[in-house]
């Protein structure tokens, strides 16, 4: 008599024909990790340099404050000491702010280079992945179409047999 089509097997075969590329995911993870490592290196280097600059600036200021706090023989000497302190601080501020600006400029340049490099890498990876995915999808679609056609032919044949058997049974009755 008639046999029922096993659609579970059909679906399993159809879904199995769509490939999953785990290499692409691993490559994306490695690319992301490398990007993170480079970005962290830029940030940590900048933090190290700015810490050195600000610590040096603080130490200079503390040294000048020590000179400022010394006792003076004349009242006018206090005004001169304060003027010298302010002048030295202004010069120091200019030097240290320039140094901090240089660090910031270096970070900006390094970050821009990193972003451009990452953008190029991602564009190349996306192009390669797109080509691979298109090829794999075309192959999978062809296999799925062939499997669906075969299943349809089998179902049609079973339906014809069932119809013929039903007609034969009806004729005998």
C-alpha positions, -999 to +999 in steps of 0.1 A: +000+000+000+011+036+003+040+047+024+042+081+040+070+105+030+095+111+059+097+149+059+119+148+090+147+133+070+140+156+041+143+187+064+174+173+080+191+168+046+180+202+034+193+220+065+225+200+064+232+212+029+236+248+041+272+250+053+283+269+084+318+284+082+333+283+117+367+295+103+352+328+094+340+332+130+374+323+144+391+347+120+367+375+131+375+367+167+413+368+161+410+400+142+389+416+170+413+404+196+443+418+177+425+451+172+417+453+210+454+445+218+466+473+196+441+498+209+449+489+245+486+493+238+480+528+224+459+538+255+483+523+280+513+540+263+495+573+264+485+568+301+522+560+309+535+591+291+508+615+306+515+601+341+552+608+337+545+643+325+520+652+352+542+636+379+572+657+367+550+688+367+537+681+402+573+675+415+585+708+400+555+726+416+562+711+450+598+721+448+588+756+439+563+757+467+590+747+491+610+777+479+579+799+482+573+788+518+608+798+530+611+827+554+623+860+539+642+887+556+622+915+540+585+918+533+592+928+497+610+895+492+577+877+496+562+896+467+593+888+446+591+851+456+555+850+446+562+867+413+590+842+406+568+813+415+540+825+392+564+831+363+580+797+368+546+780+370+534+797+338+566+786+319+562+751+334+525+750+324+533+759+288+560+732+286+539+705+302+507+713+283+527+712+250+541+678+260+506+666+268+494+679+235+522+659+217+510+628+235+475+634+224+486+641+188+505+608+188+475+589+202+453+605+176+477+595+148+481+560+161+444+555+165+436+568+131+462+544+116+447+515+136+412+524+125+422+527+088+440+493+090+410+477+108+386+491+082+407+478+054+409+444+070+372+443+077+364+453+042+387+426+028+372+400+052+337+410+043+344+408+006+359+373+009+332+361+033+305+375+009+320+356-021+323+324-001+288+327+013+273+334-021+290+303-035+280+282-006+244+295-007+242+288-044+254+252-039+231+247-010+201+261-029+209+237-058+210+207-035+178+218-017+160+223-050+171+188-062+161+173-028+127+190-029+121+179-065+130+143-056+106+144-026+079+159-048+083+131-073+082+105-046+051+120-031+034+122-065+043+086-072+029+075-038-003+096-044-007+080-078-004+045-063-028+054-035-053+067-060-049+036-082-054+014-052-084+033-041-099+031-076-092-006-078-109-011-043-138+009-055-142-012-087-142-044-067-169-031-044 
